[in-house]
Amino acid sequence: MSKQQKLEYMISNIPDNKLDIVLAFVEFILNQETEINNSLLSEPSLAKDWLSEEENAAWENL
């Protein structure tokens, strides 16, 4: 099995809740030679906390 085939197989079996993380990593690798905002790489994993009802309630009165 080639590396390409192995990657395609592994990606096709990734749970949906991890696809954002994999996508962010692949985009990082492909854009590695250009200047990028590294804070965008953590956005998918942080969004789970940012977009919660508890978080909204905590910031509601600010």
PDB file of N, CA, C, O and CB in Angstrom:
ATOM      1  N   MET A   1       0.854  -1.180   0.000  1.00  0.00           N
ATOM      2  CA  MET A   1       0.000   0.000   0.000  1.00  0.00           C
ATOM      3  C   MET A   1       0.895   1.236   0.000  1.00  0.00           C
ATOM      4  O   MET A   1       1.807   1.356   0.818  1.00  0.00           O
ATOM      5  CB  MET A   1      -0.969   0.002   1.230  1.00  0.00           C
ATOM      6  N   SER A   2       0.626   2.136  -0.913  1.00  0.00           N
ATOM      7  CA  SER A   2       1.420   3.363  -1.006  1.00  0.00           C
ATOM      8  C   SER A   2       1.047   4.318   0.128  1.00  0.00           C
ATOM      9  O   SER A   2       0.024   4.147   0.792  1.00  0.00           O
ATOM     10  CB  SER A   2       1.211   4.050  -2.382  1.00  0.00           C
ATOM     11  N   LYS A   3       1.891   5.319   0.334  1.00  0.00           N
ATOM     12  CA  LYS A   3       1.596   6.324   1.364  1.00  0.00           C
ATOM     13  C   LYS A   3       0.294   7.049   1.045  1.00  0.00           C
ATOM     14  O   LYS A   3      -0.510   7.313   1.938  1.00  0.00           O
ATOM     15  CB  LYS A   3       2.755   7.339   1.486  1.00  0.00           C
ATOM     16  N   GLN A   4       0.089   7.368  -0.223  1.00  0.00           N
ATOM     17  CA  GLN A   4      -1.137   8.038  -0.654  1.00  0.00           C
ATOM     18  C   GLN A   4      -2.359   7.181  -0.321  1.00  0.00           C
ATOM     19  O   GLN A   4      -3.346   7.676   0.221  1.00  0.00           O
ATOM     20  CB  GLN A   4      -1.087   8.337  -2.169  1.00  0.00           C
ATOM     21  N   GLN A   5      -2.281   5.899  -0.649  1.00  0.00           N
ATOM     22  CA  GLN A   5      -3.399   4.999  -0.376  1.00  0.00           C
ATOM     23  C   GLN A   5      -3.643   4.851   1.128  1.00  0.00           C
ATOM     24  O   GLN A   5      -4.785   4.810   1.584  1.00  0.00           O
ATOM     25  CB  GLN A   5      -3.136   3.625  -1.003  1.00  0.00           C
ATOM     26  N   LYS A   6      -2.571   4.774   1.873  1.00  0.00           N
ATOM     27  CA  LYS A   6      -2.705   4.643   3.322  1.00  0.00           C
ATOM     28  C   LYS A   6      -3.376   5.884   3.923  1.00  0.00           C
ATOM     29  O   LYS A   6      -4.260   5.772   4.772  1.00  0.00           O
ATOM     30  CB  LYS A   6      -1.324   4.418   3.968  1.00  0.00           C
ATOM     31  N   LEU A   7      -2.942   7.073   3.467  1.00  0.00           N
ATOM     32  CA  LEU A   7      -3.566   8.313   3.932  1.00  0.00           C
ATOM     33  C   LEU A   7      -5.046   8.370   3.562  1.00  0.00           C
ATOM     34  O   LEU A   7      -5.890   8.729   4.383  1.00  0.00           O
ATOM     35  CB  LEU A   7      -2.838   9.521   3.348  1.00  0.00           C
ATOM     36  N   GLU A   8      -5.345   8.016   2.328  1.00  0.00           N
ATOM     37  CA  GLU A   8      -6.742   8.047   1.885  1.00  0.00           C
ATOM     38  C   GLU A   8      -7.593   7.093   2.710  1.00  0.00           C
ATOM     39  O   GLU A   8      -8.719   7.430   3.076  1.00  0.00           O
ATOM     40  CB  GLU A   8      -6.845   7.689   0.395  1.00  0.00           C
ATOM     41  N   TYR A   9      -7.075   5.914   3.005  1.00  0.00           N
ATOM     42  CA  TYR A   9      -7.805   4.942   3.821  1.00  0.00           C
ATOM     43  C   TYR A   9      -8.020   5.475   5.232  1.00  0.00           C
ATOM     44  O   TYR A   9      -9.124   5.402   5.771  1.00  0.00           O
ATOM     45  CB  TYR A   9      -7.051   3.605   3.871  1.00  0.00           C
ATOM     46  N   MET A  10      -6.958   6.009   5.825  1.00  0.00           N
ATOM     47  CA  MET A  10      -7.059   6.508   7.195  1.00  0.00           C
ATOM     48  C   MET A  10      -8.041   7.673   7.275  1.00  0.00           C
ATOM     49  O   MET A  10      -8.855   7.734   8.196  1.00  0.00           O
ATOM     50  CB  MET A  10      -5.679   6.940   7.713  1.00  0.00           C
ATOM     51  N   ILE A  11      -7.969   8.600   6.315  1.00  0.00           N
ATOM     52  CA  ILE A  11      -8.854   9.756   6.326  1.00  0.00           C
ATOM     53  C   ILE A  11     -10.306   9.329   6.111  1.00  0.00           C
ATOM     54  O   ILE A  11     -11.216   9.905   6.705  1.00  0.00           O
ATOM     55  CB  ILE A  11      -8.431  10.762   5.250  1.00  0.00           C
ATOM     56  N   SER A  12     -10.521   8.336   5.276  1.00  0.00           N
ATOM     57  CA  SER A  12     -11.897   7.886   5.029  1.00  0.00           C
ATOM     58  C   SER A  12     -12.519   7.240   6.266  1.00  0.00           C
ATOM     59  O   SER A  12     -13.738   7.079   6.327  1.00  0.00           O
ATOM     60  CB  SER A  12     -11.926   6.898   3.866  1.00  0.00           C
ATOM     61  N   ASN A  13     -11.705   6.872   7.243  1.00  0.00           N
ATOM     62  CA  ASN A  13     -12.210   6.233   8.457  1.00  0.00           C
ATOM     63  C   ASN A  13     -12.142   7.120   9.696  1.00  0.00           C
ATOM     64  O   ASN A  13     -12.356   6.644  10.811  1.00  0.00           O
ATOM     65  CB  ASN A  13     -11.446   4.979   8.713  1.00  0.00           C
ATOM     66  N   ILE A  14     -11.848   8.400   9.509  1.00  0.00           N
ATOM     67  CA  ILE A  14     -11.762   9.322  10.644  1.00  0.00           C
ATOM     68  C   ILE A  14     -13.182   9.678  11.104  1.00  0.00           C
ATOM     69  O   ILE A  14     -14.052   9.958  10.280  1.00  0.00           O
ATOM     70  CB  ILE A  14     -10.958  10.617  10.258  1.00  0.00           C
ATOM     71  N   PRO A  15     -13.409   9.664  12.407  1.00  0.00           N
ATOM     72  CA  PRO A  15     -14.722  10.099  12.911  1.00  0.00           C
ATOM     73  C   PRO A  15     -14.977  11.568  12.561  1.00  0.00           C
ATOM     74  O   PRO A  15     -14.048  12.375  12.517  1.00  0.00           O
ATOM     75  CB  PRO A  15     -14.810   9.896  14.446  1.00  0.00           C
ATOM     76  N   ASP A  16     -16.237  11.899  12.314  1.00  0.00           N
ATOM     77  CA  ASP A  16     -16.604  13.261  11.922  1.00  0.00           C
ATOM     78  C   ASP A  16     -16.115  14.313  12.906  1.00  0.00           C
ATOM     79  O   ASP A  16     -15.766  15.421  12.497  1.00  0.00           O
ATOM     80  CB  ASP A  16     -18.098  13.367  11.779  1.00  0.00           C
ATOM     81  N   ASN A  17     -16.083  13.992  14.192  1.00  0.00           N
ATOM     82  CA  ASN A  17     -15.685  14.984  15.187  1.00  0.00           C
ATOM     83  C   ASN A  17     -14.193  15.309  15.136  1.00  0.00           C
ATOM     84  O   ASN A  17     -13.746  16.225  15.827  1.00  0.00           O
ATOM     85  CB  ASN A  17     -16.048  14.495  16.566  1.00  0.00           C
ATOM     86  N   LYS A  18     -13.420  14.587  14.343  1.00  0.00           N
ATOM     87  CA  LYS A  18     -11.991  14.865  14.225  1.00  0.00           C
ATOM     88  C   LYS A  18     -11.597  15.425  12.859  1.00  0.00           C
ATOM     89  O   LYS A  18     -10.431  15.751  12.638  1.00  0.00           O
ATOM     90  CB  LYS A  18     -11.210  13.610  14.493  1.00  0.00           C
ATOM     91  N   LEU A  19     -12.544  15.538  11.960  1.00  0.00           N
ATOM     92  CA  LEU A  19     -12.229  16.004  10.605  1.00  0.00           C
ATOM     93  C   LEU A  19     -11.731  17.443  10.583  1.00  0.00           C
ATOM     94  O   LEU A  19     -10.845  17.765   9.791  1.00  0.00           O
ATOM     95  CB  LEU A  19     -13.448  15.881   9.719  1.00  0.00           C
ATOM     96  N   ASP A  20     -12.271  18.314  11.425  1.00  0.00           N
ATOM     97  CA  ASP A  20     -11.814  19.713  11.461  1.00  0.00           C
ATOM     98  C   ASP A  20     -10.354  19.803  11.853  1.00  0.00           C
ATOM     99  O   ASP A  20      -9.610  20.619  11.309  1.00  0.00           O
ATOM    100  CB  ASP A  20     -12.661  20.534  12.436  1.00  0.00           C
ATOM    101  N   ILE A  21      -9.941  18.972  12.789  1.00  0.00           N
ATOM    102  CA  ILE A  21      -8.547  18.974  13.241  1.00  0.00           C
ATOM    103  C   ILE A  21      -7.629  18.494  12.123  1.00  0.00           C
ATOM    104  O   ILE A  21      -6.577  19.086  11.880  1.00  0.00           O
ATOM    105  CB  ILE A  21      -8.377  18.084  14.493  1.00  0.00           C
ATOM    106  N   VAL A  22      -8.027  17.425  11.445  1.00  0.00           N
ATOM    107  CA  VAL A  22      -7.218  16.892  10.342  1.00  0.00           C
ATOM    108  C   VAL A  22      -7.137  17.908   9.209  1.00  0.00           C
ATOM    109  O   VAL A  22      -6.070  18.117   8.633  1.00  0.00           O
ATOM    110  CB  VAL A  22      -7.808  15.558   9.822  1.00  0.00           C
ATOM    111  N   LEU A  23      -8.257  18.535   8.894  1.00  0.00           N
ATOM    112  CA  LEU A  23      -8.275  19.544   7.831  1.00  0.00           C
ATOM    113  C   LEU A  23      -7.347  20.702   8.166  1.00  0.00           C
ATOM    114  O   LEU A  23      -6.593  21.154   7.305  1.00  0.00           O
ATOM    115  CB  LEU A  23      -9.700  20.061   7.604  1.00  0.00           C
ATOM    116  N   ALA A  24      -7.390  21.192   9.403  1.00  0.00           N
ATOM    117  CA  ALA A  24      -6.522  22.292   9.810  1.00  0.00           C
ATOM    118  C   ALA A  24      -5.054  21.892   9.690  1.00  0.00           C
ATOM    119  O   ALA A  24      -4.224  22.695   9.263  1.00  0.00           O
ATOM    120  CB  ALA A  24      -6.842  22.724  11.250  1.00  0.00           C
ATOM    121  N   PHE A  25      -4.735  20.668  10.062  1.00  0.00           N
ATOM    122  CA  PHE A  25      -3.348  20.205   9.968  1.00  0.00           C
ATOM    123  C   PHE A  25      -2.889  20.108   8.518  1.00  0.00           C
ATOM    124  O   PHE A  25      -1.783  20.534   8.185  1.00  0.00           O
ATOM    125  CB  PHE A  25      -3.193  18.849  10.653  1.00  0.00           C
ATOM    126  N   VAL A  26      -3.729  19.553   7.661  1.00  0.00           N
ATOM    127  CA  VAL A  26      -3.362  19.419   6.245  1.00  0.00           C
ATOM    128  C   VAL A  26      -3.177  20.805   5.615  1.00  0.00           C
ATOM    129  O   VAL A  26      -2.234  21.025   4.854  1.00  0.00           O
ATOM    130  CB  VAL A  26      -4.447  18.612   5.470  1.00  0.00           C
ATOM    131  N   GLU A  27      -4.078  21.731   5.934  1.00  0.00           N
ATOM    132  CA  GLU A  27      -3.932  23.094   5.415  1.00  0.00           C
ATOM    133  C   GLU A  27      -2.638  23.724   5.913  1.00  0.00           C
ATOM    134  O   GLU A  27      -1.965  24.432   5.164  1.00  0.00           O
ATOM    135  CB  GLU A  27      -5.135  23.961   5.825  1.00  0.00           C
ATOM    136  N   PHE A  28      -2.288  23.474   7.162  1.00  0.00           N
ATOM    137  CA  PHE A  28      -1.032  23.985   7.709  1.00  0.00           C
ATOM    138  C   PHE A  28       0.164  23.436   6.932  1.00  0.00           C
ATOM    139  O   PHE A  28       1.066  24.184   6.555  1.00  0.00           O
ATOM    140  CB  PHE A  28      -0.909  23.624   9.198  1.00  0.00           C
ATOM    141  N   ILE A  29       0.163  22.132   6.700  1.00  0.00           N
ATOM    142  CA  ILE A  29       1.276  21.495   5.978  1.00  0.00           C
ATOM    143  C   ILE A  29       1.384  22.047   4.556  1.00  0.00           C
ATOM    144  O   ILE A  29       2.483  22.333   4.081  1.00  0.00           O
ATOM    145  CB  ILE A  29       1.090  19.956   5.937  1.00  0.00           C
ATOM    146  N   LEU A  30       0.256  22.196   3.888  1.00  0.00           N
ATOM    147  CA  LEU A  30       0.275  22.671   2.500  1.00  0.00           C
ATOM    148  C   LEU A  30       0.676  24.134   2.392  1.00  0.00           C
ATOM    149  O   LEU A  30       1.210  24.555   1.366  1.00  0.00           O
ATOM    150  CB  LEU A  30      -1.084  22.474   1.864  1.00  0.00           C
ATOM    151  N   ASN A  31       0.426  24.908   3.434  1.00  0.00           N
ATOM    152  CA  ASN A  31       0.748  26.337   3.413  1.00  0.00           C
ATOM    153  C   ASN A  31       1.990  26.662   4.228  1.00  0.00           C
ATOM    154  O   ASN A  31       2.252  27.829   4.520  1.00  0.00           O
ATOM    155  CB  ASN A  31      -0.424  27.141   3.934  1.00  0.00           C
ATOM    156  N   GLN A  32       2.736  25.670   4.586  1.00  0.00           N
ATOM    157  CA  GLN A  32       3.889  25.830   5.472  1.00  0.00           C
ATOM    158  C   GLN A  32       4.911  26.828   4.944  1.00  0.00           C
ATOM    159  O   GLN A  32       5.595  27.483   5.731  1.00  0.00           O
ATOM    160  CB  GLN A  32       4.556  24.499   5.686  1.00  0.00           C
ATOM    161  N   GLU A  33       5.024  26.951   3.657  1.00  0.00           N
ATOM    162  CA  GLU A  33       6.040  27.824   3.086  1.00  0.00           C
ATOM    163  C   GLU A  33       5.598  29.280   3.031  1.00  0.00           C
ATOM    164  O   GLU A  33       6.407  30.167   2.758  1.00  0.00           O
ATOM    165  CB  GLU A  33       6.399  27.354   1.704  1.00  0.00           C
ATOM    166  N   THR A  34       4.329  29.527   3.288  1.00  0.00           N
ATOM    167  CA  THR A  34       3.836  30.893   3.289  1.00  0.00           C
ATOM    168  C   THR A  34       3.532  31.309   4.716  1.00  0.00           C
ATOM    169  O   THR A  34       3.388  30.473   5.608  1.00  0.00           O
ATOM    170  CB  THR A  34       2.585  31.033   2.396  1.00  0.00           C
ATOM    171  N   GLU A  35       3.439  32.605   4.914  1.00  0.00           N
ATOM    172  CA  GLU A  35       3.139  33.120   6.247  1.00  0.00           C
ATOM    173  C   GLU A  35       1.659  32.888   6.538  1.00  0.00           C
ATOM    174  O   GLU A  35       0.794  33.312   5.771  1.00  0.00           O
ATOM    175  CB  GLU A  35       3.501  34.637   6.360  1.00  0.00           C
ATOM    176  N   ILE A  36       1.373  32.215   7.646  1.00  0.00           N
ATOM    177  CA  ILE A  36      -0.007  31.977   8.031  1.00  0.00           C
ATOM    178  C   ILE A  36      -0.218  32.378   9.485  1.00  0.00           C
ATOM    179  O   ILE A  36       0.736  32.527  10.248  1.00  0.00           O
ATOM    180  CB  ILE A  36      -0.384  30.504   7.816  1.00  0.00           C
ATOM    181  N   ASN A  37      -1.448  32.545   9.845  1.00  0.00           N
ATOM    182  CA  ASN A  37      -1.798  32.877  11.213  1.00  0.00           C
ATOM    183  C   ASN A  37      -1.976  31.571  11.990  1.00  0.00           C
ATOM    184  O   ASN A  37      -2.980  30.879  11.820  1.00  0.00           O
ATOM    185  CB  ASN A  37      -3.092  33.755  11.270  1.00  0.00           C
ATOM    186  N   ASN A  38      -1.009  31.237  12.837  1.00  0.00           N
ATOM    187  CA  ASN A  38      -1.043  29.976  13.566  1.00  0.00           C
ATOM    188  C   ASN A  38      -2.242  29.863  14.497  1.00  0.00           C
ATOM    189  O   ASN A  38      -2.649  28.754  14.843  1.00  0.00           O
ATOM    190  CB  ASN A  38       0.222  29.811  14.355  1.00  0.00           C
ATOM    191  N   SER A  39      -2.808  30.979  14.903  1.00  0.00           N
ATOM    192  CA  SER A  39      -3.973  30.911  15.782  1.00  0.00           C
ATOM    193  C   SER A  39      -5.158  30.253  15.078  1.00  0.00           C
ATOM    194  O   SER A  39      -6.047  29.716  15.739  1.00  0.00           O
ATOM    195  CB  SER A  39      -4.358  32.312  16.262  1.00  0.00           C
ATOM    196  N   LEU A  40      -5.180  30.291  13.747  1.00  0.00           N
ATOM    197  CA  LEU A  40      -6.269  29.657  13.015  1.00  0.00           C
ATOM    198  C   LEU A  40      -6.227  28.137  13.121  1.00  0.00           C
ATOM    199  O   LEU A  40      -7.251  27.475  12.954  1.00  0.00           O
ATOM    200  CB  LEU A  40      -6.223  30.070  11.563  1.00  0.00           C
ATOM    201  N   LEU A  41      -5.048  27.582  13.397  1.00  0.00           N
ATOM    202  CA  LEU A  41      -4.930  26.132  13.501  1.00  0.00           C
ATOM    203  C   LEU A  41      -5.684  25.576  14.698  1.00  0.00           C
ATOM    204  O   LEU A  41      -6.191  24.456  14.651  1.00  0.00           O
ATOM    205  CB  LEU A  41      -3.478  25.738  13.589  1.00  0.00           C
ATOM    206  N   SER A  42      -5.757  26.346  15.758  1.00  0.00           N
ATOM    207  CA  SER A  42      -6.443  25.864  16.955  1.00  0.00           C
ATOM    208  C   SER A  42      -7.933  26.185  16.934  1.00  0.00           C
ATOM    209  O   SER A  42      -8.673  25.729  17.806  1.00  0.00           O
ATOM    210  CB  SER A  42      -5.808  26.463  18.193  1.00  0.00           C
ATOM    211  N   GLU A  43      -8.376  26.953  15.963  1.00  0.00           N
ATOM    212  CA  GLU A  43      -9.772  27.389  15.942  1.00  0.00           C
ATOM    213  C   GLU A  43     -10.770  26.234  15.974  1.00  0.00           C
ATOM    214  O   GLU A  43     -11.723  26.307  16.749  1.00  0.00           O
ATOM    215  CB  GLU A  43     -10.020  28.223  14.721  1.00  0.00           C
ATOM    216  N   PRO A  44     -10.612  25.169  15.179  1.00  0.00           N
ATOM    217  CA  PRO A  44     -11.616  24.101  15.224  1.00  0.00           C
ATOM    218  C   PRO A  44     -11.765  23.454  16.602  1.00  0.00           C
ATOM    219  O   PRO A  44     -12.881  23.177  17.041  1.00  0.00           O
ATOM    220  CB  PRO A  44     -11.265  23.041  14.220  1.00  0.00           C
ATOM    221  N   SER A  45     -10.653  23.215  17.276  1.00  0.00           N
ATOM    222  CA  SER A  45     -10.757  22.578  18.579  1.00  0.00           C
ATOM    223  C   SER A  45     -11.272  23.545  19.645  1.00  0.00           C
ATOM    224  O   SER A  45     -11.992  23.136  20.556  1.00  0.00           O
ATOM    225  CB  SER A  45      -9.407  22.020  18.994  1.00  0.00           C
ATOM    226  N   LEU A  46     -10.909  24.823  19.535  1.00  0.00           N
ATOM    227  CA  LEU A  46     -11.391  25.806  20.499  1.00  0.00           C
ATOM    228  C   LEU A  46     -12.858  26.172  20.268  1.00  0.00           C
ATOM    229  O   LEU A  46     -13.553  26.581  21.198  1.00  0.00           O
ATOM    230  CB  LEU A  46     -10.535  27.054  20.435  1.00  0.00           C
ATOM    231  N   ALA A  47     -13.316  26.026  19.046  1.00  0.00           N
ATOM    232  CA  ALA A  47     -14.697  26.385  18.733  1.00  0.00           C
ATOM    233  C   ALA A  47     -15.689  25.581  19.551  1.00  0.00           C
ATOM    234  O   ALA A  47     -16.774  26.064  19.872  1.00  0.00           O
ATOM    235  CB  ALA A  47     -14.971  26.184  17.257  1.00  0.00           C
ATOM    236  N   LYS A  48     -15.315  24.347  19.891  1.00  0.00           N
ATOM    237  CA  LYS A  48     -16.200  23.523  20.715  1.00  0.00           C
ATOM    238  C   LYS A  48     -16.506  24.216  22.036  1.00  0.00           C
ATOM    239  O   LYS A  48     -17.640  24.170  22.514  1.00  0.00           O
ATOM    240  CB  LYS A  48     -15.571  22.145  20.972  1.00  0.00           C
ATOM    241  N   ASP A  49     -15.497  24.859  22.630  1.00  0.00           N
ATOM    242  CA  ASP A  49     -15.696  25.567  23.891  1.00  0.00           C
ATOM    243  C   ASP A  49     -16.319  26.939  23.666  1.00  0.00           C
ATOM    244  O   ASP A  49     -17.188  27.360  24.431  1.00  0.00           O
ATOM    245  CB  ASP A  49     -14.372  25.711  24.632  1.00  0.00           C
ATOM    246  N   TRP A  50     -15.884  27.633  22.628  1.00  0.00           N
ATOM    247  CA  TRP A  50     -16.365  28.984  22.358  1.00  0.00           C
ATOM    248  C   TRP A  50     -17.854  29.015  22.060  1.00  0.00           C
ATOM    249  O   TRP A  50     -18.551  29.958  22.434  1.00  0.00           O
ATOM    250  CB  TRP A  50     -15.603  29.583  21.203  1.00  0.00           C
ATOM    251  N   LEU A  51     -18.337  27.977  21.384  1.00  0.00           N
ATOM    252  CA  LEU A  51     -19.714  27.985  20.908  1.00  0.00           C
ATOM    253  C   LEU A  51     -20.668  27.256  21.847  1.00  0.00           C
ATOM    254  O   LEU A  51     -21.736  26.813  21.424  1.00  0.00           O
ATOM    255  CB  LEU A  51     -19.784  27.367  19.539  1.00  0.00           C
ATOM    256  N   SER A  52     -20.294  27.128  23.103  1.00  0.00           N
ATOM    257  CA  SER A  52     -21.152  26.435  24.064  1.00  0.00           C
ATOM    258  C   SER A  52     -22.101  27.416  24.749  1.00  0.00           C
ATOM    259  O   SER A  52     -21.834  28.616  24.813  1.00  0.00           O
ATOM    260  CB  SER A  52     -20.300  25.701  25.114  1.00  0.00           C
ATOM    261  N   GLU A  53     -23.201  26.893  25.252  1.00  0.00           N
ATOM    262  CA  GLU A  53     -24.157  27.729  25.980  1.00  0.00           C
ATOM    263  C   GLU A  53     -23.531  28.277  27.258  1.00  0.00           C
ATOM    264  O   GLU A  53     -23.810  29.411  27.647  1.00  0.00           O
ATOM    265  CB  GLU A  53     -25.430  26.930  26.313  1.00  0.00           C
ATOM    266  N   GLU A  54     -22.694  27.489  27.907  1.00  0.00           N
ATOM    267  CA  GLU A  54     -22.028  27.935  29.130  1.00  0.00           C
ATOM    268  C   GLU A  54     -21.117  29.127  28.858  1.00  0.00           C
ATOM    269  O   GLU A  54     -21.070  30.074  29.644  1.00  0.00           O
ATOM    270  CB  GLU A  54     -21.223  26.788  29.746  1.00  0.00           C
ATOM    271  N   GLU A  55     -20.406  29.076  27.759  1.00  0.00           N
ATOM    272  CA  GLU A  55     -19.512  30.175  27.389  1.00  0.00           C
ATOM    273  C   GLU A  55     -20.309  31.435  27.074  1.00  0.00           C
ATOM    274  O   GLU A  55     -19.942  32.534  27.489  1.00  0.00           O
ATOM    275  CB  GLU A  55     -18.643  29.783  26.182  1.00  0.00           C
ATOM    276  N   ASN A  56     -21.385  31.266  26.348  1.00  0.00           N
ATOM    277  CA  ASN A  56     -22.244  32.416  26.036  1.00  0.00           C
ATOM    278  C   ASN A  56     -22.793  33.048  27.302  1.00  0.00           C
ATOM    279  O   ASN A  56     -22.839  34.273  27.419  1.00  0.00           O
ATOM    280  CB  ASN A  56     -23.399  31.993  25.124  1.00  0.00           C
ATOM    281  N   ALA A  57     -23.211  32.215  28.256  1.00  0.00           N
ATOM    282  CA  ALA A  57     -23.754  32.732  29.515  1.00  0.00           C
ATOM    283  C   ALA A  57     -22.681  33.486  30.307  1.00  0.00           C
ATOM    284  O   ALA A  57     -22.964  34.500  30.945  1.00  0.00           O
ATOM    285  CB  ALA A  57     -24.328  31.580  30.364  1.00  0.00           C
ATOM    286  N   ALA A  58     -21.451  32.976  30.257  1.00  0.00           N
ATOM    287  CA  ALA A  58     -20.359  33.604  31.005  1.00  0.00           C
ATOM    288  C   ALA A  58     -20.046  35.008  30.473  1.00  0.00           C
ATOM    289  O   ALA A  58     -19.657  35.883  31.246  1.00  0.00           O
ATOM    290  CB  ALA A  58     -19.101  32.726  30.938  1.00  0.00           C
ATOM    291  N   TRP A  59     -20.208  35.231  29.189  1.00  0.00           N
ATOM    292  CA  TRP A  59     -19.857  36.505  28.572  1.00  0.00           C
ATOM    293  C   TRP A  59     -21.082  37.399  28.364  1.00  0.00           C
ATOM    294  O   TRP A  59     -20.958  38.515  27.858  1.00  0.00           O
ATOM    295  CB  TRP A  59     -19.162  36.261  27.242  1.00  0.00           C
ATOM    296  N   GLU A  60     -22.232  36.924  28.742  1.00  0.00           N
ATOM    297  CA  GLU A  60     -23.475  37.619  28.471  1.00  0.00           C
ATOM    298  C   GLU A  60     -23.543  39.038  29.045  1.00  0.00           C
ATOM    299  O   GLU A  60     -24.097  39.930  28.401  1.00  0.00           O
ATOM    300  CB  GLU A  60     -24.601  36.820  29.006  1.00  0.00           C
ATOM    301  N   ASN A  61     -22.998  39.262  30.230  1.00  0.00           N
ATOM    302  CA  ASN A  61     -23.121  40.559  30.894  1.00  0.00           C
ATOM    303  C   ASN A  61     -21.900  41.460  30.713  1.00  0.00           C
ATOM    304  O   ASN A  61     -21.775  42.471  31.405  1.00  0.00           O
ATOM    305  CB  ASN A  61     -23.366  40.348  32.357  1.00  0.00           C
ATOM    306  N   LEU A  62     -21.019  41.119  29.815  1.00  0.00           N
ATOM    307  CA  LEU A  62     -19.819  41.950  29.620  1.00  0.00           C
ATOM    308  C   LEU A  62     -19.998  42.916  28.470  1.00  0.00           C
ATOM    309  O   LEU A  62     -19.089  43.689  28.167  1.00  0.00           O
ATOM    310  CB  LEU A  62     -18.593  41.076  29.368  1.00  0.00           C
TER     311      LEU A  62
END
